[in-house]
Amino acid sequence: MRHKSKLCVVWGIELMKIKREEIDQLSFDVRRIIDGQAVDLRDNLEGRLSILKNDIHTLAGRLSEQADSLQKEKIALADNLADISHQLRTPLTAMSVMVELLEKVPAEKQAEFIMNLKQGLAQTGWLVNSLLKMAKLESGGVTFTPIDITANELLNLALQPLQVLLDIKNQQVNLTGTADFFCDNNWTAEVLTNIIKNASEHSPENSTIEITAGTNPLSCWLAITDNGDGIPQAELKGLFKRFVSSKKGTGIGLPLSLAIMQGQNGDIEVDGGGNGRGAKFTLKFYAQ
């Protein structure tokens, strides 16, 4: 009891030292902070009031940082939704026009319109699925399950969704070399599908997409080379930025692929090619 009484006396003396004007000023400054104004409460003095001021200043700073972060996330979400809306609107508008004209065009044109509609539907479905997968990755909702798989097995998985596209352009995919990978087969096949799809879109009809596999002390890798004109130097920096699309792409496949690779201790290296050489994308899994 004596200890408590002594403590109360100490607190009482300390409180007596705090002037009412200081309390009123602190209250006023706190209200200014609540209203969104920048106020530095610190006074670098001793005493409990100064400690309280420093604690309030620290709390206000953290709350301000959180508010700024939430605002940036809100803006980013709005921008992403606008980009997604634009990406979906373009093929949907084109397909809507073709459907309206389908009955009016000559019979020989109808087959062409129907083929374009099929390609548009496939492209839209691929875009929606890619966006959902990207959202799942960014939310931390993906758990990679690595298994042992060969380059040939991985390629067979990746080619399944691409058979129609490759048949339309009469393109071949040729694999040379061997490598064994320890990775999530489904997610990695998704990466390889995206890269081969990109190579197909940038290669002419009746061409061959070359893939090489190999290992070294640092990594095992797959390199995909197209038969296009290469990637201009100015486009390389934005290659893996979402919605920064080339003339033939949507700007989501490569960012998704990089996110999947990095989630498995991997990376994607790009040689832009040019001067008669196609672009080369190398998928690397680093030794652990």
Backbone as CSV, one residue per row, in Angstrom:
resi,resn,N_x,N_y,N_z,CA_x,CA_y,CA_z,C_x,C_y,C_z
1,MET,0.835,-1.198,0.000,0.000,0.000,0.000,0.875,1.255,0.000
2,ARG,1.946,1.235,0.802,2.824,2.402,0.844,3.424,2.689,-0.533
3,HIS,3.767,1.585,-1.241,4.365,1.737,-2.575,3.375,2.405,-3.517
4,LYS,2.117,1.968,-3.486,1.093,2.542,-4.351,0.866,4.009,-4.015
5,SER,0.852,4.310,-2.717,0.637,5.698,-2.306,1.769,6.582,-2.793
6,LYS,2.991,6.075,-2.685,4.145,6.838,-3.133,4.096,7.065,-4.634
7,LEU,3.656,6.007,-5.401,3.552,6.117,-6.851,2.529,7.167,-7.250
8,CYS,1.400,7.173,-6.548,0.355,8.159,-6.840,0.853,9.580,-6.593
9,VAL,1.651,9.728,-5.527,2.194,11.050,-5.209,3.129,11.507,-6.329
10,VAL,3.971,10.560,-6.818,4.903,10.889,-7.898,4.146,11.314,-9.146
11,TRP,3.095,10.532,-9.489,2.290,10.866,-10.661,1.609,12.220,-10.472
12,GLY,1.160,12.453,-9.256,0.487,13.718,-8.982,1.420,14.898,-9.174
13,ILE,2.640,14.728,-8.680,3.624,15.801,-8.835,3.938,16.022,-10.309
14,GLU,4.059,14.903,-11.056,4.370,14.991,-12.481,3.258,15.698,-13.230
15,LEU,2.024,15.340,-12.910,0.882,15.959,-13.576,0.785,17.437,-13.259
16,MET,1.163,17.800,-12.028,1.128,19.210,-11.649,2.102,20.026,-12.484
17,LYS,3.175,19.352,-12.935,4.156,20.043,-13.738,3.639,20.326,-15.148
18,ILE,2.635,19.569,-15.604,2.082,19.748,-16.936,1.047,20.859,-16.889
19,LYS,1.296,21.886,-17.587,0.387,23.024,-17.585,-0.851,22.707,-18.414
20,ARG,-1.937,23.323,-18.042,-3.189,23.119,-18.758,-3.061,23.568,-20.213
21,GLU,-2.284,24.624,-20.456,-2.100,25.114,-21.816,-1.433,24.060,-22.693
22,GLU,-0.517,23.269,-22.087,0.157,22.223,-22.854,-0.814,21.113,-23.254
23,ILE,-1.702,20.764,-22.302,-2.721,19.750,-22.596,-3.646,20.247,-23.699
24,ASP,-4.075,21.500,-23.587,-4.968,22.078,-24.595,-4.282,22.097,-25.968
25,GLN,-2.995,22.450,-25.991,-2.253,22.499,-27.254,-2.117,21.111,-27.862
26,LEU,-1.830,20.115,-26.997,-1.711,18.746,-27.487,-3.031,18.263,-28.073
27,SER,-4.129,18.580,-27.364,-5.451,18.206,-27.858,-5.740,18.856,-29.205
28,PHE,-5.368,20.124,-29.330,-5.578,20.852,-30.577,-4.762,20.235,-31.714
29,ASP,-3.500,19.885,-31.426,-2.637,19.286,-32.447,-3.143,17.915,-32.879
30,VAL,-3.659,17.146,-31.921,-4.202,15.820,-32.258,-5.394,15.968,-33.201
31,ARG,-6.255,16.963,-32.938,-7.395,17.187,-33.829,-6.935,17.593,-35.228
32,ARG,-5.840,18.369,-35.302,-5.288,18.734,-36.611,-4.793,17.494,-37.362
33,ILE,-4.165,16.582,-36.634,-3.700,15.333,-37.254,-4.883,14.535,-37.771
34,ILE,-5.951,14.474,-36.967,-7.161,13.747,-37.382,-7.732,14.347,-38.667
35,ASP,-7.610,15.665,-38.811,-8.120,16.350,-40.004,-7.193,16.200,-41.206
36,GLY,-6.094,15.477,-41.026,-5.203,15.209,-42.147,-4.036,16.147,-42.292
37,GLN,-3.810,17.026,-41.316,-2.695,17.954,-41.397,-1.412,17.302,-40.870
38,ALA,-0.289,17.744,-41.417,1.009,17.240,-40.965,1.483,18.062,-39.772
39,VAL,1.557,17.430,-38.615,1.967,18.115,-37.387,3.072,17.296,-36.718
40,ASP,4.167,17.965,-36.388,5.268,17.306,-35.675,5.108,17.610,-34.183
41,LEU,4.728,16.607,-33.406,4.467,16.798,-31.975,5.728,16.714,-31.131
42,ARG,6.813,16.228,-31.685,8.007,15.977,-30.884,8.626,17.286,-30.395
43,ASP,9.060,17.282,-29.133,9.704,18.478,-28.590,11.088,18.188,-27.994
44,ASN,11.475,16.886,-27.978,12.810,16.485,-27.497,13.080,16.907,-26.052
45,LEU,12.019,17.041,-25.259,12.178,17.368,-23.841,11.992,16.110,-23.006
46,GLU,12.262,16.230,-21.716,12.055,15.111,-20.801,10.664,15.216,-20.193
47,GLY,10.231,14.123,-19.583,8.937,14.123,-18.925,7.925,13.267,-19.656
48,ARG,6.871,12.944,-18.934,5.852,12.029,-19.455,5.073,12.643,-20.615
49,LEU,4.840,13.929,-20.584,4.110,14.567,-21.669,4.894,14.469,-22.977
50,SER,6.197,14.656,-22.911,7.035,14.545,-24.103,7.031,13.116,-24.644
51,ILE,7.065,12.155,-23.718,6.988,10.751,-24.144,5.662,10.492,-24.848
52,LEU,4.575,11.027,-24.277,3.252,10.861,-24.883,3.207,11.506,-26.268
53,LYS,3.794,12.702,-26.386,3.828,13.378,-27.686,4.575,12.535,-28.726
54,ASN,5.719,11.977,-28.336,6.495,11.151,-29.262,5.714,9.915,-29.697
55,ASP,5.009,9.285,-28.735,4.212,8.096,-29.061,3.077,8.445,-30.015
56,ILE,2.413,9.566,-29.767,1.321,9.987,-30.658,1.868,10.298,-32.047
57,HIS,3.037,10.957,-32.097,3.666,11.282,-33.388,3.988,10.001,-34.167
58,THR,4.545,9.011,-33.484,4.876,7.742,-34.133,3.617,7.051,-34.649
59,LEU,2.571,7.026,-33.806,1.311,6.395,-34.208,0.713,7.107,-35.413
60,ALA,0.736,8.433,-35.395,0.189,9.211,-36.511,0.961,8.930,-37.797
61,GLY,2.284,8.795,-37.675,3.102,8.498,-38.852,2.765,7.147,-39.457
62,ARG,2.587,6.149,-38.609,2.258,4.810,-39.102,0.878,4.780,-39.741
63,LEU,-0.066,5.466,-39.117,-1.414,5.517,-39.692,-1.399,6.233,-41.039
64,SER,-0.579,7.283,-41.154,-0.471,8.010,-42.414,0.129,7.122,-43.505
65,GLU,1.156,6.339,-43.149,1.766,5.438,-44.120,0.765,4.390,-44.580
66,GLN,-0.025,3.855,-43.640,-1.034,2.868,-44.006,-2.086,3.474,-44.919
67,ALA,-2.498,4.695,-44.624,-3.493,5.371,-45.456,-2.956,5.602,-46.869
68,ASP,-1.678,6.017,-46.966,-1.061,6.222,-48.278,-0.980,4.913,-49.054
69,SER,-0.613,3.842,-48.339,-0.511,2.540,-48.990,-1.867,2.076,-49.507
70,LEU,-2.902,2.253,-48.698,-4.250,1.859,-49.117,-4.715,2.684,-50.312
71,GLN,-4.364,3.972,-50.317,-4.747,4.827,-51.438,-4.055,4.383,-52.720
72,LYS,-2.767,4.032,-52.620,-2.035,3.560,-53.792,-2.625,2.248,-54.299
73,GLU,-2.991,1.345,-53.366,-3.604,0.083,-53.761,-4.946,0.327,-54.437
74,LYS,-5.694,1.302,-53.925,-6.991,1.632,-54.511,-6.822,2.146,-55.935
75,ILE,-5.834,3.025,-56.125,-5.571,3.562,-57.463,-5.103,2.453,-58.402
76,ALA,-4.214,1.584,-57.896,-3.707,0.483,-58.719,-4.839,-0.453,-59.119
77,LEU,-5.754,-0.729,-58.172,-6.887,-1.605,-58.467,-7.775,-0.983,-59.532
78,ALA,-8.022,0.315,-59.407,-8.847,1.006,-60.400,-8.188,0.967,-61.778
79,ASP,-6.869,1.177,-61.799,-6.148,1.132,-63.075,-6.196,-0.263,-63.683
80,ASN,-6.021,-1.289,-62.828,-6.058,-2.664,-63.323,-7.434,-3.015,-63.872
81,LEU,-8.473,-2.587,-63.160,-9.827,-2.862,-63.638,-10.091,-2.173,-64.973
82,ALA,-9.571,-0.942,-65.112,-9.735,-0.225,-66.380,-8.993,-0.954,-67.502
83,ASP,-7.769,-1.446,-67.193,-7.005,-2.180,-68.196,-7.701,-3.478,-68.583
84,ILE,-8.196,-4.191,-67.566,-8.894,-5.448,-67.827,-10.131,-5.202,-68.682
85,SER,-10.878,-4.149,-68.347,-12.068,-3.803,-69.118,-11.726,-3.524,-70.572
86,HIS,-10.624,-2.785,-70.770,-10.197,-2.469,-72.134,-9.782,-3.735,-72.874
87,GLN,-9.014,-4.600,-72.196,-8.538,-5.820,-72.840,-9.693,-6.722,-73.259
88,LEU,-10.746,-6.779,-72.451,-11.899,-7.618,-72.772,-12.817,-6.949,-73.795
89,ARG,-12.926,-5.635,-73.719,-13.851,-4.929,-74.599,-13.456,-5.055,-76.065
90,THR,-12.161,-5.016,-76.350,-11.708,-5.035,-77.741,-12.138,-6.306,-78.483
91,PRO,-11.814,-7.516,-77.976,-12.255,-8.717,-78.715,-13.769,-8.903,-78.677
92,LEU,-14.408,-8.535,-77.567,-15.855,-8.698,-77.487,-16.569,-7.804,-78.487
93,THR,-16.080,-6.581,-78.662,-16.671,-5.671,-79.644,-16.498,-6.214,-81.055
94,ALA,-15.294,-6.704,-81.342,-15.037,-7.258,-82.676,-15.934,-8.457,-82.956
95,MET,-16.097,-9.338,-81.961,-16.949,-10.514,-82.157,-18.413,-10.118,-82.309
96,SER,-18.822,-9.095,-81.574,-20.206,-8.626,-81.678,-20.502,-8.122,-83.088
97,VAL,-19.561,-7.382,-83.672,-19.731,-6.870,-85.036,-19.801,-8.028,-86.034
98,MET,-18.927,-9.012,-85.868,-18.917,-10.150,-86.791,-20.206,-10.952,-86.708
99,VAL,-20.749,-11.103,-85.506,-22.014,-11.830,-85.350,-23.135,-11.097,-86.077
100,GLU,-23.164,-9.776,-85.964,-24.201,-8.995,-86.634,-24.094,-9.092,-88.156
101,LEU,-22.881,-9.203,-88.670,-22.670,-9.234,-90.119,-22.705,-10.646,-90.698
102,LEU,-22.693,-11.637,-89.824,-22.530,-13.017,-90.277,-23.587,-13.427,-91.298
103,GLU,-24.857,-13.062,-91.062,-25.928,-13.457,-91.967,-25.947,-12.639,-93.250
104,LYS,-25.258,-11.484,-93.240,-25.306,-10.580,-94.391,-24.167,-10.799,-95.379
105,VAL,-23.094,-11.440,-94.929,-21.950,-11.616,-95.822,-22.172,-12.818,-96.730
106,PRO,-21.479,-12.876,-97.855,-21.601,-14.028,-98.752,-21.165,-15.318,-98.063
107,ALA,-21.624,-16.416,-98.593,-21.351,-17.723,-97.986,-19.861,-17.988,-97.859
108,GLU,-19.091,-17.562,-98.867,-17.658,-17.831,-98.818,-16.959,-17.033,-97.716
109,LYS,-17.587,-15.958,-97.258,-17.019,-15.159,-96.177,-17.435,-15.670,-94.797
110,GLN,-18.531,-16.401,-94.752,-19.036,-16.868,-93.462,-18.050,-17.787,-92.756
111,ALA,-17.404,-18.659,-93.517,-16.420,-19.570,-92.914,-15.274,-18.780,-92.285
112,GLU,-14.842,-17.713,-92.953,-13.778,-16.866,-92.422,-14.224,-16.173,-91.137
113,PHE,-15.475,-15.671,-91.126,-16.007,-15.012,-89.930,-16.112,-15.990,-88.767
114,ILE,-16.555,-17.198,-89.069,-16.704,-18.202,-88.007,-15.340,-18.558,-87.412
115,MET,-14.321,-18.658,-88.271,-12.972,-18.949,-87.783,-12.467,-17.800,-86.905
116,ASN,-12.730,-16.565,-87.330,-12.324,-15.407,-86.525,-13.043,-15.376,-85.182
117,LEU,-14.313,-15.761,-85.189,-15.071,-15.812,-83.933,-14.492,-16.861,-82.991
118,LYS,-14.133,-18.015,-83.526,-13.533,-19.063,-82.699,-12.224,-18.581,-82.083
119,GLN,-11.410,-17.914,-82.901,-10.137,-17.399,-82.391,-10.367,-16.320,-81.335
120,GLY,-11.378,-15.463,-81.560,-11.693,-14.417,-80.585,-12.174,-14.984,-79.265
121,LEU,-13.002,-16.016,-79.337,-13.488,-16.660,-78.114,-12.342,-17.334,-77.366
122,ALA,-11.461,-17.993,-78.112,-10.317,-18.648,-77.475,-9.404,-17.620,-76.816
123,GLN,-9.162,-16.497,-77.494,-8.309,-15.444,-76.959,-8.915,-14.838,-75.700
124,THR,-10.231,-14.597,-75.726,-10.908,-14.008,-74.569,-10.880,-14.966,-73.382
125,GLY,-11.149,-16.248,-73.659,-11.103,-17.240,-72.588,-9.720,-17.356,-71.985
126,TRP,-8.685,-17.314,-72.841,-7.308,-17.380,-72.353,-6.987,-16.167,-71.489
127,LEU,-7.441,-14.980,-71.913,-7.168,-13.761,-71.162,-7.818,-13.809,-69.782
128,VAL,-9.075,-14.221,-69.729,-9.787,-14.294,-68.449,-9.098,-15.277,-67.513
129,ASN,-8.731,-16.450,-68.036,-8.050,-17.444,-67.205,-6.711,-16.928,-66.699
130,SER,-5.972,-16.211,-67.547,-4.679,-15.664,-67.150,-4.834,-14.622,-66.052
131,LEU,-5.851,-13.784,-66.184,-6.096,-12.755,-65.166,-6.459,-13.396,-63.828
132,LEU,-7.251,-14.451,-63.857,-7.620,-15.144,-62.623,-6.392,-15.791,-61.974
133,LYS,-5.539,-16.371,-62.802,-4.320,-16.996,-62.272,-3.378,-15.952,-61.676
134,MET,-3.261,-14.793,-62.351,-2.415,-13.724,-61.829,-2.935,-13.233,-60.488
135,ALA,-4.259,-13.069,-60.380,-4.857,-12.634,-59.118,-4.592,-13.652,-58.009
136,LYS,-4.659,-14.918,-58.351,-4.406,-15.981,-57.363,-2.955,-15.942,-56.890
137,LEU,-2.028,-15.721,-57.824,-0.611,-15.638,-57.460,-0.345,-14.440,-56.557
138,GLU,-0.907,-13.289,-56.913,-0.643,-12.067,-56.158,-1.266,-12.099,-54.770
139,SER,-2.329,-12.863,-54.609,-2.981,-12.951,-53.300,-2.330,-13.989,-52.399
140,GLY,-1.304,-14.669,-52.905,-0.638,-15.704,-52.116,-1.424,-16.991,-52.031
141,GLY,-2.344,-17.179,-52.966,-3.201,-18.365,-52.927,-2.660,-19.556,-53.679
142,VAL,-1.391,-19.515,-54.075,-0.797,-20.606,-54.843,0.286,-21.294,-54.021
143,THR,0.195,-22.608,-53.918,1.246,-23.411,-53.300,1.838,-24.310,-54.371
144,PHE,3.096,-24.081,-54.712,3.739,-24.878,-55.745,4.089,-26.258,-55.191
145,THR,3.818,-27.285,-56.004,4.102,-28.666,-55.616,5.091,-29.248,-56.611
146,PRO,6.386,-29.163,-56.334,7.385,-29.620,-57.299,7.475,-31.139,-57.393
147,ILE,7.691,-31.611,-58.607,7.933,-33.032,-58.864,9.065,-33.137,-59.876
148,ASP,9.621,-34.335,-60.047,10.624,-34.569,-61.077,9.929,-34.751,-62.423
149,ILE,10.372,-34.019,-63.433,9.763,-34.114,-64.758,10.813,-33.791,-65.810
150,THR,10.749,-34.472,-66.948,11.712,-34.248,-68.016,11.249,-33.093,-68.906
151,ALA,12.189,-32.580,-69.688,11.856,-31.508,-70.621,10.815,-31.957,-71.630
152,ASN,10.917,-33.185,-72.101,9.967,-33.700,-73.083,8.566,-33.816,-72.489
153,GLU,8.475,-34.304,-71.251,7.163,-34.410,-70.592,6.548,-33.036,-70.367
154,LEU,7.380,-32.091,-69.985,6.913,-30.726,-69.754,6.400,-30.113,-71.055
155,LEU,7.125,-30.362,-72.145,6.714,-29.819,-73.439,5.386,-30.424,-73.894
156,ASN,5.215,-31.711,-73.690,3.947,-32.348,-74.084,2.761,-31.736,-73.343
157,LEU,2.940,-31.437,-72.054,1.871,-30.780,-71.294,1.588,-29.381,-71.851
158,ALA,2.662,-28.661,-72.184,2.512,-27.272,-72.636,1.846,-27.181,-74.002
159,LEU,2.060,-28.171,-74.852,1.544,-28.104,-76.214,0.061,-28.433,-76.325
160,GLN,-0.500,-29.102,-75.330,-1.904,-29.527,-75.427,-2.866,-28.377,-75.732
161,PRO,-2.767,-27.217,-75.046,-3.715,-26.139,-75.350,-3.396,-25.402,-76.655
162,LEU,-2.267,-25.711,-77.293,-1.810,-24.928,-78.441,-1.995,-25.634,-79.779
163,GLN,-2.540,-26.844,-79.776,-2.598,-27.613,-81.015,-3.387,-26.901,-82.109
164,VAL,-4.520,-26.298,-81.747,-5.344,-25.609,-82.747,-4.578,-24.430,-83.344
165,LEU,-3.950,-23.627,-82.465,-3.195,-22.470,-82.939,-2.060,-22.890,-83.859
166,LEU,-1.328,-23.923,-83.480,-0.207,-24.385,-84.293,-0.693,-24.976,-85.615
167,ASP,-1.828,-25.685,-85.581,-2.375,-26.274,-86.815,-2.824,-25.187,-87.785
168,ILE,-3.450,-24.137,-87.262,-3.930,-23.049,-88.122,-2.777,-22.420,-88.891
169,LYS,-1.640,-22.245,-88.205,-0.480,-21.605,-88.849,0.501,-22.632,-89.418
170,ASN,0.146,-23.905,-89.310,0.996,-24.984,-89.820,2.426,-24.858,-89.294
171,GLN,2.524,-24.700,-87.971,3.824,-24.531,-87.325,4.219,-25.799,-86.578
172,GLN,5.523,-26.021,-86.482,6.059,-27.163,-85.775,6.873,-26.684,-84.577
173,VAL,6.978,-27.560,-83.572,7.813,-27.271,-82.400,8.853,-28.376,-82.297
174,ASN,10.116,-28.008,-82.284,11.205,-28.980,-82.279,12.036,-28.839,-81.003
175,LEU,12.189,-29.946,-80.270,12.971,-29.952,-79.028,14.283,-30.680,-79.243
176,THR,15.387,-30.046,-78.853,16.696,-30.700,-78.864,17.303,-30.584,-77.475
177,GLY,18.066,-31.595,-77.096,18.680,-31.603,-75.769,17.760,-32.214,-74.738
178,THR,18.305,-32.505,-73.578,17.533,-33.094,-72.485,17.849,-32.380,-71.174
179,ALA,16.896,-32.425,-70.288,17.094,-31.860,-68.947,16.008,-32.398,-68.043
180,ASP,16.353,-32.597,-66.780,15.385,-33.008,-65.772,15.117,-31.826,-64.851
181,PHE,13.850,-31.572,-64.602,13.447,-30.434,-63.790,12.756,-30.905,-62.523
182,PHE,12.898,-30.116,-61.474,12.155,-30.335,-60.228,11.303,-29.087,-60.024
183,CYS,10.049,-29.178,-60.462,9.185,-28.001,-60.462,7.726,-28.440,-60.404
184,ASP,6.847,-27.484,-60.230,5.411,-27.756,-60.303,5.062,-27.942,-61.772
185,ASN,4.691,-29.156,-62.157,4.525,-29.450,-63.579,3.405,-28.642,-64.232
186,ASN,2.284,-28.448,-63.540,1.153,-27.742,-64.144,1.432,-26.254,-64.316
187,TRP,1.953,-25.615,-63.267,2.237,-24.184,-63.361,3.382,-23.907,-64.328
188,THR,4.399,-24.777,-64.350,5.513,-24.570,-65.265,5.089,-24.827,-66.708
189,ALA,4.212,-25.797,-66.910,3.659,-26.013,-68.253,2.885,-24.783,-68.707
190,GLU,2.226,-24.107,-67.755,1.535,-22.855,-68.078,2.519,-21.817,-68.601
191,VAL,3.683,-21.714,-67.969,4.715,-20.780,-68.423,5.154,-21.128,-69.843
192,LEU,5.458,-22.399,-70.054,5.947,-22.840,-71.358,4.892,-22.635,-72.436
193,THR,3.630,-22.868,-72.097,2.524,-22.618,-73.035,2.491,-21.149,-73.439
194,ASN,2.603,-20.263,-72.451,2.568,-18.829,-72.741,3.730,-18.409,-73.649
195,ILE,4.925,-18.931,-73.382,6.093,-18.539,-74.164,5.991,-19.086,-75.591
196,ILE,5.555,-20.339,-75.732,5.398,-20.913,-77.073,4.285,-20.194,-77.832
197,LYS,3.209,-19.865,-77.150,2.110,-19.116,-77.774,2.635,-17.775,-78.293
198,ASN,3.426,-17.105,-77.473,4.022,-15.835,-77.871,4.932,-16.024,-79.090
199,ALA,5.706,-17.115,-79.081,6.593,-17.403,-80.214,5.797,-17.682,-81.480
200,SER,4.684,-18.403,-81.325,3.839,-18.708,-82.478,3.249,-17.442,-83.088
201,GLU,2.779,-16.543,-82.222,2.150,-15.311,-82.711,3.141,-14.427,-83.453
202,HIS,4.429,-14.527,-83.121,5.444,-13.676,-83.741,6.221,-14.402,-84.831
203,SER,5.801,-15.602,-85.169,6.467,-16.371,-86.231,5.528,-16.513,-87.425
204,PRO,6.073,-16.592,-88.630,5.223,-16.746,-89.817,4.642,-18.153,-89.920
205,GLU,3.705,-18.313,-90.808,3.137,-19.634,-91.070,4.215,-20.558,-91.642
206,ASN,3.996,-21.862,-91.432,4.887,-22.897,-91.973,6.311,-22.802,-91.417
207,SER,6.437,-22.291,-90.191,7.763,-22.160,-89.579,7.910,-23.141,-88.421
208,THR,9.112,-23.213,-87.874,9.399,-24.117,-86.758,9.898,-23.318,-85.563
209,ILE,9.312,-23.580,-84.415,9.745,-22.961,-83.153,10.762,-23.902,-82.514
210,GLU,11.962,-23.407,-82.308,13.034,-24.252,-81.790,13.125,-24.130,-80.267
211,ILE,13.190,-25.294,-79.604,13.352,-25.334,-78.145,14.563,-26.193,-77.818
212,THR,15.441,-25.671,-76.979,16.597,-26.442,-76.525,16.546,-26.568,-75.003
213,ALA,17.012,-27.701,-74.515,17.043,-27.967,-73.077,18.456,-28.315,-72.668
214,GLY,18.799,-27.979,-71.420,20.132,-28.304,-70.942,20.301,-27.996,-69.470
215,THR,21.451,-28.351,-68.958,21.777,-28.098,-67.552,23.212,-27.601,-67.454
216,ASN,23.488,-26.882,-66.380,24.850,-26.487,-66.034,24.942,-26.467,-64.512
217,PRO,26.089,-26.186,-63.931,26.191,-26.233,-62.463,25.258,-25.277,-61.735
218,LEU,24.785,-24.224,-62.402,23.951,-23.222,-61.740,22.462,-23.436,-61.948
219,SER,22.081,-24.038,-63.083,20.657,-24.118,-63.385,20.369,-25.191,-64.419
220,CYS,19.087,-25.510,-64.549,18.602,-26.269,-65.695,17.678,-25.339,-66.469
221,TRP,17.599,-25.488,-67.800,16.939,-24.454,-68.577,16.263,-25.000,-69.825
222,LEU,15.304,-24.206,-70.300,14.643,-24.413,-71.583,14.687,-23.091,-72.335
223,ALA,15.151,-23.116,-73.573,15.226,-21.901,-74.378,14.304,-22.032,-75.582
224,ILE,13.413,-21.059,-75.765,12.432,-21.068,-76.848,12.765,-19.939,-77.816
225,THR,13.008,-20.270,-79.071,13.387,-19.275,-80.076,12.342,-19.242,-81.178
226,ASP,11.806,-18.047,-81.471,10.812,-17.926,-82.533,11.479,-17.591,-83.863
227,ASN,10.652,-17.420,-84.897,11.163,-17.097,-86.223,10.726,-15.715,-86.661
228,GLY,10.542,-14.829,-85.688,10.110,-13.478,-85.998,11.267,-12.561,-86.314
229,ASP,10.989,-11.268,-86.247,11.992,-10.255,-86.566,12.755,-9.769,-85.343
230,GLY,12.506,-10.384,-84.192,13.159,-9.943,-82.966,12.336,-8.883,-82.243
231,ILE,12.807,-8.511,-81.055,12.117,-7.525,-80.223,12.944,-6.248,-80.199
232,PRO,12.365,-5.119,-80.579,13.115,-3.855,-80.528,13.618,-3.575,-79.117
233,GLN,14.786,-2.972,-79.036,15.406,-2.676,-77.748,14.478,-1.858,-76.853
234,ALA,13.713,-0.954,-77.446,12.831,-0.081,-76.667,11.718,-0.858,-75.970
235,GLU,11.372,-2.046,-76.497,10.283,-2.827,-75.916,10.746,-3.782,-74.822
236,LEU,12.036,-4.028,-74.738,12.537,-5.037,-73.803,12.255,-4.679,-72.348
237,LYS,12.396,-3.391,-71.989,12.222,-2.989,-70.596,10.799,-3.224,-70.105
238,GLY,9.820,-3.039,-70.980,8.422,-3.188,-70.565,7.844,-4.544,-70.858
239,LEU,8.705,-5.489,-71.228,8.230,-6.787,-71.694,7.427,-7.539,-70.635
240,PHE,7.828,-7.403,-69.368,7.169,-8.161,-68.303,6.264,-7.282,-67.436
241,LYS,5.949,-6.074,-67.941,4.996,-5.223,-67.241,3.586,-5.542,-67.710
242,ARG,2.680,-5.643,-66.769,1.324,-6.042,-67.105,0.642,-5.031,-68.031
243,PHE,-0.009,-5.544,-69.050,-0.790,-4.762,-70.017,0.058,-3.866,-70.905
244,VAL,1.388,-3.990,-70.832,2.236,-3.302,-71.799,2.406,-4.270,-72.962
245,SER,1.448,-4.265,-73.854,1.379,-5.303,-74.882,2.099,-4.885,-76.148
246,SER,2.525,-5.883,-76.879,3.044,-5.643,-78.218,1.864,-5.604,-79.178
247,LYS,2.156,-5.442,-80.456,1.076,-5.360,-81.430,0.303,-6.662,-81.517
248,LYS,0.933,-7.785,-81.136,0.290,-9.090,-81.305,-0.112,-9.715,-79.974
249,GLY,0.162,-9.075,-78.854,-0.127,-9.672,-77.557,-1.072,-8.841,-76.726
250,THR,-1.429,-9.387,-75.548,-2.344,-8.685,-74.646,-1.620,-8.093,-73.452
251,GLY,-0.371,-8.500,-73.211,0.383,-7.926,-72.104,0.111,-8.577,-70.764
252,ILE,-0.349,-9.825,-70.740,-0.582,-10.513,-69.470,0.178,-11.840,-69.389
253,GLY,0.419,-12.491,-70.532,1.067,-13.803,-70.517,2.475,-13.780,-69.971
254,LEU,3.280,-12.810,-70.389,4.672,-12.751,-69.929,4.782,-12.359,-68.454
255,PRO,4.031,-11.352,-67.952,4.076,-11.074,-66.507,3.635,-12.268,-65.668
256,LEU,2.618,-12.976,-66.122,2.156,-14.176,-65.407,3.256,-15.230,-65.389
257,SER,3.899,-15.432,-66.520,4.960,-16.438,-66.613,6.126,-16.109,-65.686
258,LEU,6.526,-14.835,-65.658,7.635,-14.442,-64.787,7.281,-14.642,-63.320
259,ALA,6.042,-14.314,-62.939,5.609,-14.497,-61.546,5.663,-15.971,-61.152
260,ILE,5.271,-16.859,-62.054,5.308,-18.296,-61.774,6.749,-18.779,-61.622
261,MET,7.626,-18.337,-62.515,9.024,-18.756,-62.439,9.691,-18.249,-61.164
262,GLN,9.488,-16.995,-60.838,10.108,-16.441,-59.637,9.571,-17.096,-58.377
263,GLY,8.336,-17.550,-58.415,7.764,-18.256,-57.276,8.374,-19.622,-57.062
264,GLN,9.161,-20.110,-58.037,9.812,-21.423,-57.940,11.341,-21.295,-58.013
265,ASN,11.872,-20.169,-57.547,13.313,-19.931,-57.579,13.851,-20.004,-59.006
266,GLY,13.099,-19.392,-59.914,13.511,-19.384,-61.311,13.477,-17.986,-61.885
267,ASP,13.712,-17.892,-63.182,13.724,-16.598,-63.844,13.529,-16.820,-65.337
268,ILE,13.285,-15.720,-66.059,13.183,-15.752,-67.520,14.149,-14.720,-68.076
269,GLU,15.063,-15.176,-68.912,16.002,-14.278,-69.582,15.584,-14.122,-71.039
270,VAL,15.798,-12.931,-71.591,15.346,-12.639,-72.948,16.507,-12.126,-73.796
271,ASP,16.651,-12.734,-74.968,17.548,-12.226,-76.002,16.637,-11.706,-77.115
272,GLY,16.651,-10.396,-77.330,15.719,-9.799,-78.271,15.931,-10.190,-79.716
273,GLY,17.079,-10.732,-80.061,17.329,-11.137,-81.438,17.426,-9.937,-82.366
274,GLY,16.850,-10.078,-83.556,16.954,-9.032,-84.576,18.043,-9.353,-85.577
275,ASN,18.076,-8.587,-86.680,19.059,-8.826,-87.748,18.996,-10.261,-88.259
276,GLY,17.776,-10.702,-88.506,17.590,-12.051,-89.039,17.416,-13.125,-87.988
277,ARG,17.509,-12.780,-86.719,17.338,-13.762,-85.636,16.040,-13.473,-84.889
278,GLY,15.341,-14.551,-84.515,14.139,-14.400,-83.715,14.483,-14.178,-82.254
279,ALA,13.496,-13.793,-81.466,13.703,-13.589,-80.028,13.819,-14.941,-79.330
280,LYS,14.631,-14.963,-78.261,14.818,-16.196,-77.486,14.485,-15.936,-76.027
281,PHE,13.587,-16.767,-75.477,13.207,-16.707,-74.071,13.757,-17.953,-73.375
282,THR,14.561,-17.753,-72.335,15.160,-18.877,-71.616,14.580,-18.989,-70.226
283,LEU,13.931,-20.119,-69.943,13.393,-20.402,-68.616,14.471,-21.094,-67.798
284,LYS,14.812,-20.516,-66.645,15.877,-21.061,-65.815,15.381,-21.404,-64.428
285,PHE,15.728,-22.612,-63.984,15.498,-23.024,-62.596,16.869,-23.148,-61.942
286,TYR,17.117,-22.332,-60.918,18.432,-22.319,-60.314,18.579,-23.454,-59.286
287,ALA,19.794,-23.979,-59.203,20.080,-25.051,-58.265,19.908,-24.552,-56.851
288,GLN,19.319,-25.377,-55.986,19.074,-24.985,-54.601,20.047,-25.688,-53.673
